[in-house]
Structures are given as C-alpha cells and as structure tokens.
C-alpha cells in the first residue's frame, strides 16, 4: 500500500493516504471526498472556460488504483462526487462503465453534497450522513459539533473545503485533523483548494490541529495558520 500516516480519532486508528483517500483498516473502509466528476463538461455546458475533458477518467483511474491497493469492504464518497446534478447523466459510456464496475465490486455509499443532492441511475446507497462506531461521516463539517445525540458519535469526518497547506513555498492538498474532526482533501483532478490560513478553516480546527500533506509520502505538520 502507498505510504500513509497513521493517527487516532475518537479512539480509532485511521490512515491518511498520500493519494488523499482515508483508510480505516478495522472496518475495511475507504473514504474519499469531492471527486467532482464531470467538472469540465459542466463548465462547458454552462458557458465557462473550456477545460481538457480528461479529469473524470483521471480521477476514476486514481480511485481504482487506491481501491485495488486497499481492497475495501466499503467505499464512502463524502459528497460533491459530481460537479452538479446533471453531471452523472452526462458521463461518457466509457467513464460510466468504469464507475459502475467500481461501485458494484463493493458496498458503496454516496454522501449527499451541496453540488450533488444524490446521483441518479447509479448503484449504491445515498445518505445525508453515515455513523459508524464513534465516527460521523458528512459532507460539511458542523462548527457546533460535539457529539451526535442519536448515534453517540464523538468525532466527524467531512470534506467540502478542499484544504491545502503551504510548506516550503508550495501548497499541497492536505487532511486536517484534531481531537474531534477530520477534513479530507479533494480527491478530484480538477479541484481547487482553500488554504489552511483561511478563517473558515482556522475557526473549525483546534489550535493543535495537524495538516497531513498528500503526495508520494503523507507528511504531517502543525496546521499552518
């Protein structure tokens, strides 16, 4: 498996992979955030800047690679899996077949996002959130989160912000982790990022939060503020 960084959240051992995916070995769970499949098609459809239409295939290739490496029992996509409601229907036959092959090979959960309420015509369960043990999976972090009254979750895992951390002059997508919250980097190929120095992220994460930079080797450091 690619080099990752092991850490603990709510007593559970998790691994931040250099690819930007999260691996929970105890549950056989692989989690990715913000695939934004179909972004180039959506931008062209809405009259925006034309982008080379290869990002969906590249994102699926990288997702297939990490699935092959981890052999998960469950895959959780943390929302904004498609760039808008119509993007799932606009997938090319080749990309759709590739995605369906990945979905049907394991238990698949789509967490709804602000870009994509729920993909239609694809297998898998669509949920607003998912609680497993002490961990609550959702798209956008809740700034008021302390626990989940119905499920006894004591930590949350989310995406949405596409966090990036700057180290030695260059910015890299990064996980952000503290004692009760984990925010995943965007996994999609055509996704921007929000610097960890932005107030939205500074306000969410505790003063002792870590940034775990993605790349050939997942690299932890104090979250740049």
N, C-alpha and C positions, 0 to 999 in steps of 0.2 A: 504494500500500500504506500502511496505517496507520503512524504514527510508531513506530519501534523503536530499540533501542540495539544497535549492533554491538560485538562483543567477540570475543576469541580464546580458544579452549580446545583444548589439545593441537595447536596449530598450525592449527586450523580456524576459519574465520570464521563466527560464528553471530549471529543477530539475536533479541533478546528483544522480542517484540511487545507493545504496550500491552494487547492482549487477554488476555495470559497464555499465548499459544502461542509456541513456539520455531520459528524458521525457519532451515534450513540450506540456503542457496541453491545451493551447489555440488552437493549431492545431490538438490535438489528435494524436500527432506524437511520436512514439517510435524509437529511433536510437541506433544501436549497431555497433561496429567496429571489424574487424579482428576476425571473427569466426574461420577461418582456419579449416573448416570441412574437414575430411579425412586426417589429417596430419599423423596419424600412418600408414595408407595404403600407402600414398605417400612415406614415409621414407622407408618402407619395399620394395616397388616397385623399388626404386632407390638404393637399396643395403645399406641403412643406418641402424642405430640402431633400433631393433625391440621394439616397444612400445606397451603396452596393448591396444588392439583395441576398447576402450570404449569411447574415447574422443568425438566422434561425437554424440553419444547418450546422454552423459552427457551435452554437450553444448546445444543440442536441448531441453533437459529436463529443463535446466535453462532458455532458451529463451522462452519456452512455459509457464513457471511459471510467468515470468515478463509480457508476453502478457496477461495472464489471470488476473493479478493484475491491469494492466493499461487499458485494453480493447481499444487498439488504433484504430484509423481510418486508419492510415498509419504506415508502418514499413519501415525504411530506413536502409539498411546494407551498411556500409561505405567502402566497398572494402575488398579484401582478405577474402571473405566469404568462399572460398575453397582454399585448400593449393596449388593446381595447376590446370591446365586446365582439367586434366583427373579425378580429384577427384570427381566432381559432377556425372560423369558417373559410378564411382566405388562405390557409396553409396550402402549399403545393401538395399534389398527391404523394410525392416522394417524402416530403417532410412529415406529412400526416401519418403515412405508413410507419415511418421511423418512430414517431412519438407513440403511436398505438402499440407498437412492438414493445417499447419500454414499459408502458402502462400495464399491459396485460401480463407481464412477466412477474409482477409482484403486487402487493397491496399498495394502492396509490391514493393519496389524499390531496385534494385541492383546497387550500385555504383561500377564501374569497379576499380580494384586494380592492383598492379604490379604482384601479384600472379595469378590473375584470370581476364582476359580481359572481360569475360561475361559468366555466367553459361548457358549451353545449355540444352534444353529439360525441362526447368522448367518455370513455370509461373512467372509473374512479369515483370516490366519494367527495362531494363538495360540502364543506363545512365553514361556518364563520370562525370557529376556533376548535382546538383539539386539546384535551387534557390527558396526559399520560403520567401516572405517578405524581410527582411533585412539580411537573413542568407543564406550563400552559403555552401552546403554540398559537400565535395570532399574527395578523399582518402588520399592524401598527402598535407600537409599544404604548401602554397606558401609563401616563405620568403619575397617576394616583395608585398604581398597582402596589398592593402589599400582599394580598392573598386572594384566592378565588373561593368565595364562601361556599359554593356547592361542591367543589371538587378537591378542596384542600391543597391546591397548587400553591407553592411558595416561591416560584420563580417563573418568569415569562421569557419566551423566545420569539423574536419577531424579525421583520425585515424593513421594507419601505424606504428607509433613509439612504440606502446605498453608501454607507460610511466609507470614507477614505482617510488615511493617516499619512502625514508628510514626515519622512525620515530621511535625513541627509540630503535634503533638497528635492527628493522625488516623492510623489504621492502614490500610494498603493491601496487598493481596496482592502478593508480590514473588518474583522469581527470586533465588536466592543462588548466587554464583559465586566460585570461587577458582581456583588453578592446576591442580587436577585433579578438580574436582567442580562439578556444576551441579544445583541442586534447583529444580524448576519449581513455580510456584503452582498451586493447584487451579483447574481451568477450570470446574467445575460451578457452577451457580447457587446451590444450597443446600449450601454447604460452609463450615465454619468455618475457623479458621486458628490456627497456632501462632506466637506472637511470636518474633522473632529473638533476644530476650533469654533465651529458654528454654534450659536447659543442653543439651538434646538437639541443638539447632542450633548453639549455641556450640561444643560439643565436636566437631561434624562439620566445621565450616568453619574455615579458617585465619584467623589474626588480621587478615590484609589482605583478607578477603573483601568482595565488593560485594553490596549489595542493590539490585536493579533493580526499582523500583516500577512497577506496572501502572497504566493509566489512559489518558487521551487521548494522553499522550506518555510513553513509557517513561523513567523518571528514575533514573539510577544515583546511589548514595551509599555511603559506607562502611557496612558492615553494622552496625546498631545492636546493641550488646551490653549 
